[in-house]
């Protein structure tokens, strides 16, 4: 994240430094590598990719830090995941246009023409009759969005889905601890019984009925302001 951030906000300075290095160095390999990097960085496709990765990694990194906090609980973690999912879904629909706008501003600063260069397409030979013709997308901007932008966002959503579902299952079991003060006695007993079943292998870790009775008993003495389970059981 930090390396992408550095290039994102100091692209002009990095290009200038590489150009200066290419001019001043006597090392042929170093000169060639510096010139190659400048050529890549002054390509509009690279700038769009740079802004895309910065936006995506910023959101993922922000959520990751929240989930690693010592004070976070399951309910807050689930909320963070849901916000990231919602952001990714919205970003897939509207983010590409925003990325193009930001990349165009930097392209103007670097005096780069803000257009996608046409890539040479090679038609894939069909091995079987049932295979589609696989006609390439001719518009380079559309090709970039379909084959890179959308695919990366879809992959991010796909990779996060199992973790999200796992956290959701944990919240389904333990979530009642965050709001048991407002539950009826019957609902509290049901959730406690479900938790007992989930935590039982050969032996029982908890007695669901006893847990619900104890929680019901402490309701009247709990603070009016809702607290997290960890604070309540201190």
C-alpha positions as CSV (number, residue, x, y, z in Angstrom):
1,X,0.0,0.0,0.0
2,X,2.7,2.5,1.0
3,X,4.7,1.9,-2.2
4,X,1.6,2.5,-4.4
5,X,0.8,5.6,-2.3
6,X,4.3,7.0,-2.9
7,X,4.1,6.6,-6.6
8,X,0.5,7.8,-6.7
9,X,1.3,11.2,-5.1
10,X,4.8,11.6,-6.3
11,X,4.6,10.3,-9.9
12,X,6.0,13.5,-11.5
13,X,9.0,13.5,-9.1
14,X,9.7,9.8,-9.6
15,X,9.6,10.3,-13.4
16,X,12.0,13.3,-13.2
17,X,14.4,11.3,-10.9
18,X,14.4,8.3,-13.4
19,X,15.0,10.6,-16.4
20,X,17.9,12.2,-14.5
21,X,19.3,8.8,-13.6
22,X,19.1,7.7,-17.3
23,X,21.0,10.8,-18.4
24,X,23.7,10.7,-15.7
25,X,24.5,7.0,-15.2
26,X,27.3,5.3,-17.1
27,X,25.9,1.9,-16.4
28,X,24.2,0.6,-19.5
29,X,21.8,-1.7,-17.7
30,X,20.9,1.0,-15.2
31,X,20.2,3.4,-18.0
32,X,18.1,0.9,-19.9
33,X,16.0,0.0,-16.8
34,X,15.5,3.7,-15.9
35,X,14.3,4.5,-19.4
36,X,12.0,1.5,-19.4
37,X,10.4,2.6,-16.2
38,X,9.9,6.1,-17.5
39,X,8.3,4.7,-20.6
40,X,5.9,2.6,-18.5
41,X,5.0,5.4,-16.1
42,X,4.3,7.8,-18.9
43,X,1.7,5.4,-20.3
44,X,-1.9,6.4,-19.7
45,X,-2.9,2.8,-19.0
46,X,-0.3,2.7,-16.2
47,X,-1.7,5.9,-14.6
48,X,-5.2,4.5,-14.6
49,X,-4.0,1.2,-13.1
50,X,-2.1,3.2,-10.5
51,X,-5.1,5.2,-9.4
52,X,-7.2,2.0,-9.4
53,X,-4.9,0.1,-7.1
54,X,-4.5,3.0,-4.8
55,X,-8.3,3.4,-4.3
56,X,-8.8,-0.4,-3.9
57,X,-5.9,-1.0,-1.5
58,X,-6.8,2.1,0.6
59,X,-10.2,0.7,1.3
60,X,-9.1,-2.8,2.0
61,X,-6.2,-1.6,4.2
62,X,-8.6,0.6,6.2
63,X,-10.9,-2.3,6.9
64,X,-8.0,-4.6,7.7
65,X,-6.7,-2.2,10.3
66,X,-10.1,-2.0,11.9
67,X,-10.4,-5.8,12.1
68,X,-6.9,-6.0,13.7
69,X,-7.8,-3.5,16.4
70,X,-7.6,-4.9,20.0
71,X,-10.9,-3.2,20.8
72,X,-13.0,-4.5,17.9
73,X,-15.8,-7.0,18.5
74,X,-17.8,-9.4,16.2
75,X,-20.6,-6.9,15.6
76,X,-18.2,-4.1,14.7
77,X,-16.2,-6.4,12.5
78,X,-19.2,-7.6,10.6
79,X,-20.2,-3.9,10.0
80,X,-16.8,-3.2,8.7
81,X,-17.0,-6.1,6.3
82,X,-20.4,-5.1,5.1
83,X,-19.2,-1.5,4.4
84,X,-16.3,-2.9,2.4
85,X,-18.6,-5.2,0.4
86,X,-21.0,-2.3,-0.3
87,X,-18.1,-0.1,-1.3
88,X,-16.7,-2.7,-3.7
89,X,-20.1,-3.3,-5.3
90,X,-20.6,0.5,-5.8
91,X,-17.0,0.9,-7.0
92,X,-17.5,-1.7,-9.7
93,X,-20.3,0.3,-11.1
94,X,-19.0,3.9,-10.7
95,X,-15.3,3.7,-9.7
96,X,-14.0,3.3,-13.3
97,X,-15.2,6.8,-14.3
98,X,-13.7,8.3,-11.1
99,X,-10.4,6.6,-11.8
100,X,-10.3,8.0,-15.4
101,X,-10.9,11.5,-14.1
102,X,-8.1,11.3,-11.6
103,X,-5.7,9.7,-14.1
104,X,-6.5,12.4,-16.7
105,X,-5.4,15.1,-14.3
106,X,-2.1,13.5,-13.6
107,X,-1.7,12.8,-17.4
108,X,-2.1,16.5,-18.1
109,X,0.5,17.3,-15.4
110,X,2.9,14.8,-17.0
111,X,2.0,16.0,-20.5
112,X,0.7,12.6,-21.5
113,X,-2.1,12.1,-23.9
114,X,-5.0,10.6,-21.8
115,X,-6.0,7.8,-24.2
116,X,-5.7,4.1,-24.1
117,X,-3.3,2.8,-26.8
118,X,-4.8,0.1,-29.0
119,X,-3.3,-3.3,-28.0
120,X,-2.5,-5.9,-30.7
121,X,-5.1,-8.7,-30.4
122,X,-4.4,-12.3,-31.3
123,X,-7.4,-14.4,-32.1
124,X,-7.4,-17.6,-30.1
125,X,-7.7,-20.7,-32.3
126,X,-10.7,-22.8,-31.4
127,X,-9.9,-26.4,-30.3
128,X,-13.5,-27.6,-30.1
129,X,-16.7,-26.8,-32.0
130,X,-18.5,-25.9,-28.8
131,X,-16.1,-23.1,-28.0
132,X,-17.2,-19.5,-28.6
133,X,-15.4,-17.4,-31.1
134,X,-13.9,-15.2,-28.4
135,X,-14.0,-12.1,-30.4
136,X,-11.7,-9.5,-28.8
137,X,-13.0,-6.2,-27.5
138,X,-11.8,-3.6,-30.0
139,X,-12.2,-0.4,-27.8
140,X,-9.1,-0.3,-25.6
141,X,-10.9,1.6,-22.8
142,X,-13.7,-1.0,-22.7
143,X,-11.2,-3.8,-22.9
144,X,-9.4,-2.4,-19.9
145,X,-12.5,-2.1,-17.8
146,X,-13.9,-5.6,-18.7
147,X,-10.7,-7.6,-18.6
148,X,-8.9,-5.8,-15.8
149,X,-10.9,-3.4,-13.6
150,X,-14.0,-5.6,-13.3
151,X,-12.1,-8.8,-13.0
152,X,-9.9,-7.5,-10.1
153,X,-12.9,-6.1,-8.2
154,X,-14.9,-9.3,-8.8
155,X,-11.9,-11.3,-7.5
156,X,-11.7,-9.1,-4.4
157,X,-15.4,-9.7,-3.7
158,X,-15.0,-13.5,-4.3
159,X,-12.0,-13.8,-2.0
160,X,-13.7,-11.8,0.8
161,X,-16.9,-13.8,0.6
162,X,-15.8,-16.9,2.7
163,X,-14.4,-14.7,5.5
164,X,-17.5,-12.6,5.5
165,X,-19.8,-15.7,5.7
166,X,-17.6,-17.1,8.5
167,X,-17.9,-13.9,10.5
168,X,-21.6,-13.8,9.9
169,X,-22.0,-17.3,11.3
170,X,-20.0,-16.3,14.4
171,X,-22.2,-13.2,14.8
172,X,-25.3,-15.4,14.4
173,X,-24.1,-17.4,17.4
174,X,-22.6,-14.8,19.7
175,X,-24.4,-11.6,18.4
176,X,-27.2,-11.9,21.0
177,X,-24.6,-11.0,23.7
178,X,-24.5,-7.5,22.4
179,X,-28.3,-6.9,22.8
180,X,-29.5,-9.4,25.4
181,X,-30.8,-6.6,27.7
182,X,-33.6,-5.9,25.2
183,X,-34.5,-9.5,24.5
184,X,-37.4,-11.5,25.8
185,X,-36.7,-14.4,28.2
186,X,-37.8,-16.8,25.5
187,X,-35.5,-15.4,22.8
188,X,-32.6,-15.3,25.3
189,X,-33.1,-19.0,26.2
190,X,-33.2,-19.9,22.5
191,X,-30.0,-18.1,21.6
192,X,-28.3,-19.6,24.7
193,X,-29.4,-23.1,23.7
194,X,-28.1,-22.6,20.2
195,X,-24.7,-21.4,21.6
196,X,-24.6,-24.5,23.9
197,X,-25.1,-26.8,20.9
198,X,-22.5,-25.0,18.8
199,X,-19.9,-25.2,21.6
200,X,-20.6,-28.9,22.5
201,X,-18.4,-31.6,21.1
202,X,-17.9,-34.5,23.5
203,X,-18.4,-32.3,26.6
204,X,-20.3,-29.1,27.1
205,X,-18.4,-25.8,27.3
206,X,-21.5,-24.0,28.6
207,X,-25.0,-24.8,30.0
208,X,-27.4,-22.8,27.8
209,X,-30.2,-22.7,30.3
210,X,-28.0,-21.5,33.2
211,X,-26.4,-18.9,31.0
212,X,-29.8,-17.5,30.0
213,X,-30.9,-17.4,33.6
214,X,-27.8,-15.6,34.8
215,X,-28.1,-13.1,32.0
216,X,-31.8,-12.6,32.8
217,X,-30.9,-12.0,36.4
218,X,-28.3,-9.3,35.8
219,X,-30.5,-7.3,33.4
220,X,-31.9,-4.9,36.1
221,X,-28.5,-4.0,37.4
222,X,-26.8,-3.3,34.0
223,X,-26.0,0.3,32.9
224,X,-28.7,2.0,30.8
225,X,-26.0,2.7,28.2
226,X,-25.4,-0.4,26.0
227,X,-22.0,-1.9,26.6
228,X,-19.9,-4.5,24.8
229,X,-20.0,-8.1,26.2
230,X,-16.3,-7.9,27.2
231,X,-17.1,-4.8,29.4
232,X,-20.3,-6.4,30.8
233,X,-18.5,-9.5,32.1
234,X,-15.7,-7.8,33.8
